[in-house]
């Protein structure tokens, strides 16, 4: 049987506050993965400022792409396609990446492939787990998204549940800000939680009647704010580590409970997590224990592939490429793009 030709893709990601480019071969081998983070810039404002993010992408994008090609020791001519995140995300930030990808695709006469950001997060698992193939269940948890997804095949998804309000990562950021930890909230809450008692405060776990796989994190976020206000009004001391640990436990337990409910109902043997919050140690540990009890294989990417990066976009684009999907010069940024839409 004749071996298939290697497919090399230059991928670009600029949906939020990371300007990233990567060279990926056959959807699983990362030759380079360059990320220019803007965290230090947005820390001054306590969160991502869309206008600043867009301007920084414009400044950095050419450098990041050049560095990705140089690190991979290859040229633009050797690429089989140019891939880019076109949604969901911040519209201004997305537009920078899309415009750049279209310009490169046109100038180099290479096919253009638009990639869904959440599909990218799911595909990050393919990079480090060569044995992972659909079907499997995946929980995508990030600053902007909380989705429980059945990955039926490459590029074919069924959303079982999603957040009705705040995403898990968004709740982490807001709670971190409320207890004075600053931005980004996720890593700071995880760090301080190690010194706290996760059973100190009983924060609520929301359930949505008739929708067992949907999430809601605005309630637990409000409960934390109410607790902090109550302490201030009564002049009681606030132990930030206890608040952080108790909040983190509440969020992790809900995510694990909903995920395992779906594992049982759909009888899957493979479960994966993805997205920025997937790098949270407490969540990973609890999810791993739950999967072990259910005798389910548990997959998760390294932290570098959990946060926004272009390697995951290259991984997803490979399967789009193999399926024959190509985009034209009318490809545009779609800030509210739904998973499975094209």
C-alpha positions as CSV (number, residue, x, y, z in Angstrom):
1,X,0.0,0.0,0.0
2,X,1.4,3.4,-1.0
3,X,2.2,5.8,1.8
4,X,0.2,9.0,1.8
5,X,2.1,12.2,1.2
6,X,2.8,14.2,4.3
7,X,0.6,17.3,4.7
8,X,2.3,20.3,6.1
9,X,0.1,23.2,7.4
10,X,1.0,26.7,8.5
11,X,-1.6,27.6,11.2
12,X,-2.5,31.0,12.6
13,X,-4.4,31.8,15.8
14,X,-5.4,35.3,17.0
15,X,-8.9,34.9,18.5
16,X,-8.2,36.6,21.9
17,X,-4.9,37.8,23.4
18,X,-2.3,35.4,22.0
19,X,-0.7,35.9,18.6
20,X,0.3,32.4,17.5
21,X,1.7,30.5,14.5
22,X,2.7,26.9,14.1
23,X,3.8,24.4,11.5
24,X,2.1,21.1,11.8
25,X,2.6,17.9,9.8
26,X,-0.3,15.4,9.4
27,X,-2.3,16.9,12.2
28,X,-0.2,15.3,14.9
29,X,3.5,16.3,14.5
30,X,4.3,19.9,15.7
31,X,7.4,21.3,14.0
32,X,7.1,24.7,15.6
33,X,4.6,26.4,17.9
34,X,5.3,30.1,18.5
35,X,3.1,32.1,20.9
36,X,3.4,35.9,21.7
37,X,1.3,36.4,24.9
38,X,-0.2,39.7,25.8
39,X,-1.0,38.8,29.5
40,X,1.4,41.4,31.0
41,X,-0.3,44.1,28.9
42,X,-3.9,43.2,29.9
43,X,-3.0,42.6,33.6
44,X,-2.9,46.4,33.9
45,X,-6.6,46.5,33.2
46,X,-7.7,43.3,35.0
47,X,-8.8,41.6,31.8
48,X,-8.5,41.5,28.0
49,X,-9.1,44.9,26.3
50,X,-10.3,44.0,22.8
51,X,-8.9,47.1,21.1
52,X,-5.5,46.7,22.6
53,X,-5.5,43.0,21.7
54,X,-6.2,43.8,18.1
55,X,-3.4,46.4,17.8
56,X,-0.9,44.0,19.4
57,X,-1.8,41.3,17.0
58,X,-1.1,43.6,14.1
59,X,2.3,44.4,15.6
60,X,3.3,40.8,16.3
61,X,1.7,38.6,13.6
62,X,4.4,38.8,10.9
63,X,7.2,38.2,13.4
64,X,5.4,35.2,14.9
65,X,4.8,33.6,11.4
66,X,8.4,34.2,10.3
67,X,9.6,32.7,13.6
68,X,7.4,29.6,13.2
69,X,8.7,28.9,9.7
70,X,12.3,29.5,10.9
71,X,11.9,27.2,13.9
72,X,10.4,24.5,11.7
73,X,13.3,25.0,9.2
74,X,11.0,25.2,6.3
75,X,9.7,27.8,3.8
76,X,6.2,29.0,2.8
77,X,6.6,27.1,-0.5
78,X,6.7,23.8,1.4
79,X,3.3,24.4,3.0
80,X,0.3,22.5,1.6
81,X,-2.2,24.9,3.2
82,X,-2.7,28.0,5.3
83,X,-5.1,27.6,8.3
84,X,-6.5,30.2,10.5
85,X,-9.0,30.6,13.4
86,X,-12.0,32.5,12.0
87,X,-14.3,32.2,15.1
88,X,-15.5,32.3,17.7
89,X,-13.6,35.1,19.5
90,X,-13.0,38.8,19.6
91,X,-14.0,40.2,16.2
92,X,-11.1,42.6,15.9
93,X,-8.5,40.1,17.0
94,X,-9.9,37.4,14.6
95,X,-9.9,39.8,11.7
96,X,-6.1,40.3,12.0
97,X,-5.4,36.6,11.7
98,X,-8.0,36.0,8.9
99,X,-6.7,39.0,6.9
100,X,-3.1,37.7,7.3
101,X,-4.0,34.1,6.3
102,X,-5.9,35.3,3.3
103,X,-3.0,37.5,2.2
104,X,-0.4,34.7,2.6
105,X,-2.7,32.1,0.9
106,X,-3.2,34.5,-2.1
107,X,0.4,35.4,-2.4
108,X,1.8,31.9,-2.1
109,X,-1.1,30.3,-4.0
110,X,-1.9,27.9,-1.2
111,X,-5.3,26.6,-0.1
112,X,-7.0,28.4,2.7
113,X,-8.7,26.6,5.6
114,X,-10.8,28.4,8.3
115,X,-10.9,26.6,11.6
116,X,-13.3,26.7,14.5
117,X,-11.5,27.7,17.7
118,X,-13.3,25.0,19.8
119,X,-12.5,22.4,17.2
120,X,-8.9,23.5,17.6
121,X,-9.0,23.0,21.4
122,X,-10.5,19.5,20.9
123,X,-7.8,18.6,18.3
124,X,-5.0,19.6,20.8
125,X,-5.5,16.1,22.2
126,X,-4.4,14.5,18.9
127,X,-1.0,16.1,19.2
128,X,0.1,14.3,22.3
129,X,-2.1,11.2,22.0
130,X,-1.3,9.5,18.7
131,X,-3.6,6.6,19.7
132,X,-6.7,8.9,20.2
133,X,-9.3,8.7,17.4
134,X,-13.0,9.5,17.4
135,X,-15.5,8.7,18.7
136,X,-14.8,10.1,22.2
137,X,-16.4,12.6,24.6
138,X,-14.6,15.9,25.2
139,X,-15.1,18.7,27.8
140,X,-13.9,22.1,26.5
141,X,-13.4,24.5,29.4
142,X,-11.8,27.9,28.7
143,X,-12.2,31.6,29.4
144,X,-14.9,31.9,26.8
145,X,-16.4,28.4,26.5
146,X,-17.7,25.5,28.5
147,X,-18.9,22.8,26.1
148,X,-19.5,19.0,26.6
149,X,-19.1,17.6,23.1
150,X,-19.5,14.2,21.6
151,X,-16.7,13.9,18.9
152,X,-18.4,11.5,16.5
153,X,-15.7,11.8,13.8
154,X,-13.1,14.2,12.6
155,X,-15.0,17.4,12.0
156,X,-18.3,16.0,13.2
157,X,-19.6,17.1,16.6
158,X,-22.7,16.9,18.8
159,X,-22.9,19.5,21.6
160,X,-24.5,17.7,24.5
161,X,-24.3,20.7,26.9
162,X,-22.9,24.1,27.3
163,X,-22.9,27.0,29.8
164,X,-26.1,29.1,30.0
165,X,-24.2,32.2,31.3
166,X,-20.5,32.5,32.4
167,X,-17.9,30.1,31.1
168,X,-15.9,28.3,33.8
169,X,-12.7,30.4,33.0
170,X,-14.7,33.6,33.0
171,X,-16.0,32.7,36.5
172,X,-12.4,32.0,37.6
173,X,-11.3,35.5,36.3
174,X,-14.2,37.3,38.1
175,X,-13.7,35.5,41.4
176,X,-9.9,36.1,41.3
177,X,-10.5,39.8,40.7
178,X,-13.0,39.9,43.6
179,X,-10.5,38.4,46.1
180,X,-7.7,40.7,44.9
181,X,-5.6,38.2,42.9
182,X,-5.7,39.9,39.6
183,X,-5.6,38.6,36.0
184,X,-5.4,35.9,34.7
185,X,-7.6,34.3,37.3
186,X,-7.3,30.6,36.7
187,X,-3.6,30.1,37.5
188,X,-3.8,32.5,40.4
189,X,-6.7,30.7,42.0
190,X,-5.1,27.3,41.5
191,X,-1.9,28.6,43.2
192,X,-3.5,30.1,46.3
193,X,-5.9,27.2,46.6
194,X,-3.0,25.0,47.6
195,X,-2.8,26.9,50.9
196,X,-6.6,26.8,51.5
197,X,-9.3,24.5,52.8
198,X,-11.6,23.5,50.0
199,X,-14.3,22.5,52.5
200,X,-14.2,25.8,54.4
201,X,-17.2,27.4,52.6
202,X,-20.1,25.5,50.9
203,X,-20.7,27.3,47.6
204,X,-23.7,26.2,45.5
205,X,-23.6,23.7,42.5
206,X,-26.1,24.7,39.9
207,X,-28.3,22.2,38.0
208,X,-30.6,23.1,35.1
209,X,-33.9,21.2,35.1
210,X,-34.4,19.0,32.1
211,X,-30.9,19.8,30.8
212,X,-28.5,17.6,32.8
213,X,-25.4,18.5,30.6
214,X,-25.8,22.3,30.6
215,X,-23.7,24.4,33.0
216,X,-24.3,27.6,34.9
217,X,-21.5,29.4,36.8
218,X,-23.0,32.8,37.4
219,X,-24.6,31.5,40.6
220,X,-21.4,30.2,42.2
221,X,-19.7,33.5,41.2
222,X,-22.5,35.5,42.8
223,X,-22.3,33.4,45.9
224,X,-18.6,34.2,46.3
225,X,-19.3,37.9,45.8
226,X,-22.1,37.8,48.4
227,X,-19.9,35.9,50.8
228,X,-17.1,38.5,50.5
229,X,-19.6,41.4,50.9
230,X,-21.1,39.7,53.9
231,X,-17.7,39.3,55.6
232,X,-16.9,43.0,55.0
233,X,-20.3,44.1,56.4
234,X,-19.9,42.0,59.5
235,X,-16.2,43.0,59.7
236,X,-15.2,39.3,59.6
237,X,-11.8,38.2,58.3
238,X,-11.6,36.9,54.7
239,X,-9.2,34.0,54.1
240,X,-8.6,34.3,50.4
241,X,-7.0,30.8,50.1
242,X,-10.2,29.2,51.6
243,X,-12.5,31.2,49.3
244,X,-10.4,30.3,46.2
245,X,-10.1,26.6,47.2
246,X,-13.9,26.2,48.0
247,X,-14.8,28.0,44.8
248,X,-12.4,25.8,42.7
249,X,-13.9,22.6,44.3
250,X,-17.4,23.7,43.5
251,X,-16.6,24.3,39.8
252,X,-14.5,21.2,39.4
253,X,-17.2,19.0,41.0
254,X,-19.9,20.3,38.6
255,X,-17.7,19.7,35.6
256,X,-16.8,16.2,36.7
257,X,-20.4,15.2,37.6
258,X,-21.8,16.3,34.3
259,X,-19.0,14.7,32.3
260,X,-19.4,11.4,34.1
261,X,-23.2,11.4,33.6
262,X,-22.6,11.7,29.8
263,X,-19.9,9.0,29.9
264,X,-22.4,6.6,31.5
265,X,-25.3,7.5,29.3
266,X,-23.4,7.3,26.0
267,X,-21.2,4.3,27.1
268,X,-18.0,5.9,25.8
269,X,-14.6,4.4,26.6
270,X,-12.5,7.5,25.9
271,X,-12.9,10.9,27.5
272,X,-10.8,14.1,26.9
273,X,-10.6,17.6,28.3
274,X,-9.3,20.7,26.5
275,X,-9.1,24.5,26.8
276,X,-7.3,26.8,29.2
277,X,-9.1,25.5,32.4
278,X,-8.1,22.0,31.4
279,X,-4.6,22.8,32.7
280,X,-6.1,23.2,36.2
281,X,-4.5,20.6,38.4
282,X,-7.5,20.0,40.7
283,X,-9.8,19.5,37.7
284,X,-7.4,17.1,36.1
285,X,-6.9,15.1,39.3
286,X,-10.7,14.8,40.0
287,X,-11.5,14.0,36.3
288,X,-8.7,11.3,36.2
289,X,-10.0,9.7,39.4
290,X,-13.6,9.7,38.1
291,X,-12.5,8.2,34.7
292,X,-10.5,5.5,36.6
293,X,-13.6,4.5,38.6
294,X,-15.6,4.2,35.3
295,X,-12.7,2.4,33.6
296,X,-12.5,5.1,30.9
297,X,-9.3,6.2,29.1
298,X,-8.6,9.8,30.1
299,X,-6.8,12.2,27.7
300,X,-5.6,15.7,28.2
301,X,-3.1,18.0,26.5
302,X,0.0,19.6,28.1
303,X,-0.6,23.1,29.5
304,X,1.0,24.7,26.5
305,X,-1.6,23.1,24.2
306,X,-4.5,23.9,26.6
307,X,-4.2,27.7,26.3
308,X,-4.7,29.3,22.9
309,X,-2.0,28.2,20.4
310,X,-1.7,27.6,16.7
311,X,-0.6,24.0,16.8
312,X,-4.1,22.9,17.8
313,X,-5.4,24.9,14.8
314,X,-3.0,23.1,12.5
315,X,-4.1,19.8,14.0
316,X,-7.8,20.5,13.3
317,X,-7.0,21.9,9.8
318,X,-5.4,18.7,8.7
319,X,-8.6,16.8,9.0
320,X,-10.5,19.6,7.3
321,X,-7.9,19.4,4.5
322,X,-8.3,15.6,4.2
323,X,-12.1,16.0,4.0
324,X,-11.6,18.4,1.0
325,X,-12.8,21.5,2.8
326,X,-11.4,24.8,1.4
327,X,-12.3,28.4,2.0
328,X,-12.4,31.3,-0.5
329,X,-11.3,34.9,-0.3
330,X,-14.7,35.8,1.2
331,X,-13.7,34.0,4.5
332,X,-14.6,36.4,7.3
333,X,-14.3,36.6,11.1
334,X,-17.4,35.1,12.8
335,X,-17.2,36.1,16.5
336,X,-20.2,34.0,17.6
337,X,-19.5,30.9,15.3
338,X,-21.2,27.8,16.6
339,X,-19.4,24.5,16.6
340,X,-20.2,22.4,13.5
341,X,-21.2,25.5,11.4
342,X,-19.3,26.5,8.3
